[in-house]
Amino acid sequence: MNWGNRLLIVFAGFALLIGTLVYKCMHQNFQLVSATYYDEELKYQDKIDGMHNAATAGNIILQQTDNFINIQMPDALKETKLSGQVYFYCPANASRDVKLALQITNGGMVIDKSKLIASNYTVKLSIQSGNKPYYYEQTIAVTH
């Protein structure tokens, strides 16, 4: 085999490698952190204010049992009327994300784990008490 044939084989192999890489890249699934990223970025100051208010109110407690996830509010918020949402954000797969309305009873909320797939989640609580926002963020590994 002469050097011309070898050179042709090297170029053909390189072209095949590049073609394979382009094919794989075209079929890769890219998910954004949020579909409304720009709108959320404009409201980021509200999140900062909520984190500051949450730091002064105290920490939430997330407890996981076999069938439920319990969210306990800090003592400063137990006696107030609260509204908001609980957002289970799964960084690995957006289809696993779950948003629930905040329903506080006896200073806490109980969430059925059957609504969640076993994965790592960031629990984002957006709470409103009157005109004062509170924002909590905590990670949890949901197991079944």
SULSULKA-V213765 format. One record per pair of residues at least 12 apart in sequence whose C-alpha atoms are under 10 Angstrom apart, sorted by the first residue. I is the first residue (numbers start at 1). J is the second residue. Records with the same first field share a line. If there is no record, write none. Layout:
# SULSULKA-V213765
I=J / J
This chain:
# SULSULKA-V213765
30=93
31=91 / 92 / 93 / 94 / 95
32=91 / 93 / 94
33=89 / 90 / 91 / 92 / 93 / 94
34=89 / 94
46=132 / 133 / 134 / 135
47=126 / 133 / 134 / 135 / 136
48=133 / 134 / 135
49=132 / 133 / 134 / 135
50=125 / 126 / 127 / 128 / 132 / 133 / 134 / 135 / 136
51=126 / 133 / 134 / 135 / 136 / 137
52=133 / 134 / 135 / 136
53=132 / 133 / 134 / 135 / 136
54=74 / 76 / 77 / 127 / 132 / 133 / 134 / 135 / 136 / 137
55=134 / 135 / 136
56=76 / 134
57=73 / 74 / 75 / 76 / 77 / 134
58=73 / 74 / 75 / 76 / 77 / 136
59=72 / 73 / 74 / 75 / 76 / 136 / 137 / 138
60=72 / 73 / 74 / 75 / 77 / 108 / 125 / 136 / 137 / 138
61=73 / 74 / 108 / 138
62=108 / 109 / 110 / 123 / 138 / 139 / 140
63=110 / 140
64=110 / 111 / 113 / 140 / 141 / 142 / 143
65=112 / 113 / 142 / 143 / 144
66=112 / 113 / 142 / 143 / 144
67=110 / 111 / 112 / 113 / 114 / 143 / 144
68=109 / 110 / 111 / 112 / 113 / 114 / 115 / 142 / 144
69=109 / 110 / 111 / 112 / 113 / 140 / 142
70=108 / 109 / 110 / 111 / 112
71=86 / 104 / 107 / 108 / 109 / 110 / 111 / 125
72=104 / 105 / 106 / 107 / 108 / 109 / 110
73=104 / 106 / 107 / 108 / 109
74=107 / 108
75=107
77=107 / 108 / 127 / 129 / 134
78=104 / 105 / 106 / 107 / 108
79=106 / 107
80=104 / 107 / 128 / 129 / 130
81=104 / 128 / 129 / 130
82=102 / 103 / 104 / 107 / 127 / 128 / 129 / 130 / 133 / 134
83=101 / 102 / 103 / 104 / 126 / 127 / 128 / 129 / 130 / 133
84=100 / 101 / 102 / 103 / 104 / 125 / 126 / 127 / 128 / 129 / 133 / 134 / 135
85=99 / 100 / 101 / 102 / 103 / 124 / 125 / 126 / 127 / 128
86=98 / 99 / 100 / 101 / 102 / 103 / 109 / 111 / 123 / 124 / 125 / 126 / 127 / 136 / 137
87=99 / 100 / 101 / 102 / 121 / 122 / 123 / 124 / 125 / 126 / 137
88=100 / 116 / 120 / 121 / 122 / 123 / 124 / 125 / 137 / 138 / 139 / 140
89=120 / 121 / 122 / 123 / 124 / 139
90=116 / 117 / 119 / 120 / 121 / 122 / 123 / 139
91=119 / 120 / 121 / 122
92=119 / 120 / 121
93=119
95=117
96=115 / 116 / 117 / 118 / 119 / 121
97=116 / 117 / 121 / 122 / 123
98=115 / 116 / 117 / 121 / 123
99=123 / 124 / 125
100=125
101=125 / 126
102=125 / 126 / 127 / 128
113=142 / 143 / 144
114=144
116=142 / 143 / 144
117=142 / 143 / 144
118=141 / 142 / 143 / 144
119=140 / 141 / 142 / 143 / 144
120=139 / 140 / 141 / 142 / 143
121=138 / 139 / 140 / 141 / 142
122=137 / 138 / 139 / 140 / 141
123=136 / 137 / 138 / 139 / 140
124=136 / 137 / 138 / 139
125=137 / 138
